[in-house]
Every structure is written in C-alpha cells, then in structure tokens.
Amino acid sequence: MLFNLDVLFGRSSIMPPEWWADFLAEWNHLIYWRVRAVAWLTFLYPLIAVPLMNSGRLKIDHPRFEQAPLFLTALLLCIAVLSAYILFLPRHSQPNFARSIRRAINFYLVTIVFLLTGIFMAIWIATGLNAPYLIYIFVYAVLFYRPSRRSFLLYVVNFCGYIAIISMFGQDIPTSHLATAYISGILATILALIVANSLFDAKVKNFVNRRQIEQQAEALQIANARLSLLANLDGLTQIANRRQFDTYLAQQWQQLNRSGTYLSLLICDVDHFKLFNDTYGHQAGDECLKQVAIAINQAVERDGDLAARYGGEEFGVILPNTPKEGAIAIAAKICTQVRELNIPHTGSSHGQVTISIGVASIIPSSRFEPTQLVATADDALYCAKHHGRNRHLYHELDPELLNQGSNGKSRLPVV
C-alpha cells in the first residue's frame, strides 16, 4: 500500500510498544543533527538577507504587502537567534536539557515553515513562481516530518497558507499560470507527504528489523553460552567436567609460563568408593559424589580456581598463582569439609566417607608439559592412599624424571 494511514498518524502496528521510546530517542537524535545542518544555513542567511531588505533592494511593489520588509526582518532575526541557540548551546545528557532541546527544535521547525511560507509569498507576489514552495515542502517532508497528529496539522495549515497566498495575490496572474500553481502545489504537497510517510515507515521497519536481529543474536548468544556450559559441565555433580579441566589447565599453563608464577594442582579421590556403591547402591553413590563435589567447590574460593570432576570418583582442582603452601592449605580444607559431611561408610576403616588428595606445584615452563604436573599430583594421590587414605600429600616434581618425559603412569617416591 503506497499510503499507510496508520503511519500517517504514527501508529505503526509493527513497532512493539516497549520499543517506541527507544525509537523516538534515535529519531530525535537524527533530527537534531539534521536541524543543526540546516540551522547553519538559516543562521547565515539572515545576516545577508536582512541588510539587503533594509537597503531597499528587495522592495516588493504591491499594495497588500507594504510591511513585507519589516515582517521578514523580524522573522529572519527570530530564526537567526533560534539557530544560534541550537548551534552554540553545549549538549548535555540531563533529561531537562534534552526536553528543552526538543522544544527548541520543534519551535525551530514550526518557525522555519512560516519563514519559508513568507519567502514564498514574497516571491509569488513578485514573480508568480511557486517553485520555492515545491522545493521546501519536499525538503521539509523528507528531512523533518514525523507522522503524528501535530505534524500533520502543521502540514495541512502550511498547505492552506499556500492556497490562501495564491488566492489572495493571484489576481494579476494569468489563469493558466494560476491553474498550474494550484495543481502543482496540490500534487507536490500530497507526493511529499507520501514520500515522508514512506521514509518514516522504512525507518520504523529498519529499526524493528535491527532490534529483532539484536534480540535473535542475543538469544543465540545465550543459547551458545548454555550449550558451552553444558559441554563443559558435569551432568551429575554440576561442576566442570574433564574436558573443561584439560582446556583450563592448558590455558593457565601458557599464561603462567609468561608471567613466571606458580600453578598448583590437586587430584582428589573418594576413598573406597567402589565399596560404598556395592554397600549402598549406585543412587546413594551418585548422591555422595554430589555432596563431595559441593564440598570441594566450596573450599575453592577464588574466581580463577577451578574444581572439576576428573573421572568416576576422582576430582581435580586447578589453582593458578598458588604456590605449594597455599595448595596444601586448600587440600587440608577439602579433607576436613568432606569429613564434616558425615556420610556413613561401613566399608571404610574411618566409618564415613573420606577423601585422599595428591598435591603438586610448579612454575610452568616450555620444557615441561601439563601432563607431567598431572602425573606428579596423581603419584602423590597414590602415596596418600598407600599411607592410609583420608589425607593429602605433596610431591615435588623431579626435573630429571621430567626431562625423561612422563606417561602419566609412573609413581614417584613418597615424600
């Protein structure tokens, strides 16, 4: 449909009500810069036109228009002052200031319409040409017209003024020229309104499409984040899984290699977990792992630390920027918090669920691999279990063994 009556009065059905305020803010920002561009012309033009009118060079010899210079001078000076206000007043973000700018712009646009109407009137009386009206009605409609009842009323009043001027001062104009002025003015006014509404409708559609794309992109980003979270989350314990553990360990290894700071690792294993499953069932075993995971996660307080389910009843804890002493303290805290769960375990010599932890620490280097740190922590875990479980042990990485490489299965001597 070429002429949309809904858009004529600013009632776009495709614009959700909650977006309207944002759209108007964007529209007002666009109009502000358009007005500033035109205001430079309307600020400079009176500085040239007023002296010419007062000098008598633009005198119009018509008995009904004797006060033209005084009328146009006052109107031009008003426009010049208002243009200077819009051009040179600094912009602020306060709502009151924004409202005053909008009022100034509205007043400016209304006044500029009457200014151009007055100029058209003078040219029409002097020459019988209505080209200025045809030009400015298109310029105004395309640049500044926003469909609303107020704007439409101003538009109609301006058109009525055009008809009134032709009717009042067209007695001496040939009938053919007068008919041309009526027809061209009517057609230009209607066509300019159609173009203005079409442009505004396109602006609305563009805003809505952009918002919908932004919403879809945001929804896609959230969905991707959820998928990434699910991909890196252990389904049972709801902490990081082995995949995230390996990825994060590699990232921290590279980062701390550059900064030259410590990286510590804890490998934790629930003691006698197979016996626990055989005694209490797999459902109770799953619940046990959940509680242990919560206890481990609570013991890891810093944002950069990561607790993950390493596999089965084993858990891994990555501690960036943590030397040996800090890692041992966290391991001791985990052992205590797991014991404080007071989960009965008749298959254990301790009578309850406990945990054993192997601790290792190193300043990452390009000479070594993250797997060697894991192997050392795993060896420490093996020794902790060998020495009675329910404890933590720390192993120092042996440079000679590291230089020979590690397959993750060797066991270092107990320290």
Sequence and secondary structure as in RCSB ss.txt:
>XXXX:A:sequence
MLFNLDVLFGRSSIMPPEWWADFLAEWNHLIYWRVRAVAWLTFLYPLIAVPLMNSGRLKIDHPRFEQAPLFLTAL
LLCIAVLSAYILFLPRHSQPNFARSIRRAINFYLVTIVFLLTGIFMAIWIATGLNAPYLIYIFVYAVLFYRPSRR
SFLLYVVNFCGYIAIISMFGQDIPTSHLATAYISGILATILALIVANSLFDAKVKNFVNRRQIEQQAEALQIANA
RLSLLANLDGLTQIANRRQFDTYLAQQWQQLNRSGTYLSLLICDVDHFKLFNDTYGHQAGDECLKQVAIAINQAV
ERDGDLAARYGGEEFGVILPNTPKEGAIAIAAKICTQVRELNIPHTGSSHGQVTISIGVASIIPSSRFEPTQLVA
TADDALYCAKHHGRNRHLYHELDPELLNQGSNGKSRLPVV
>XXXX:A:secstr
  S HHHHTT  TTS GGGHHHHHHHHHHHHHHHHHHHHHHHHHHHHHHHHHHHTTTT    GGGTTHHHHHHHH
HHHHHHHHHHHHHS     HHHHHHHHHHHHHHHHHHHHHHHHHHHHHHHHH   HHHHHHHHHHHHHH   SHH
HHHHHHHHHHHHHHHHHHH TTS HHHHHHHHHHHHHHHHHHHHHHHHHHHHHHHHHHHHHHHHHHHHHHHHHHH
HHHHHHTB TTT SB HHHHHHHHHHHHHHHHHHT  EEEEEEEETTHHHHHHHH HHHHHHHHHHHHHHHHHH 
 STT EEEEEETTEEEEEEET  HHHHHHHHHHHHHHHHTT  B TTSTTSB  EEEEEEEE   TTS HHHHHH
HHHHHHHHHHHTTSSSEEEE   HHHHHT   S       
